[in-house]
């Protein structure tokens, strides 16, 4: 029986140590992963540079007036009482905001008039300053006092033009 065990041998191809070959599926997978991560980084960069807006007060906006025409900016201020001019036929809302410096900024918004605009205490407006000194709003974020809470209620509206 010991002779039988000696005659059995290991096949020659299993007994040799070979270097592991370069596996192309790992290379392709790694390249796809790197491409996907690069695409995500590009998308985040593009989104932040094209949709970003400066956040200014009315006084800061007027200080930067010549350079800021055509730039997308965000302005915050208190809504001036009795400054509302609503034109339902043109679907145009005009009003003014003011900040601590008591400088007024005329706003024009092309879109539906918010139901609670008369109760609006303050507004955050995003858009651009026109050369005639009027701020054309693309979005309105109104902060209105709620009847039941001390925190102001927020209403967000986008322009239709």
Secondary structure, DSSP 4 states (H G I P E B T S, - for coil): -HHHHHH----HHHHS--PPPP-HHHHHHHHHHHHHHHHHHHHHHHHHHHH--EEEEHHHHHHTHHHHTT--EEEEEEEPTT--EEETTTTEEEEEEE-TT--EEEEEEESPPPTTGGGEEEEEEEEEE-TTS-EEEEEEEEEEE-SS-SSEEEEEEE---
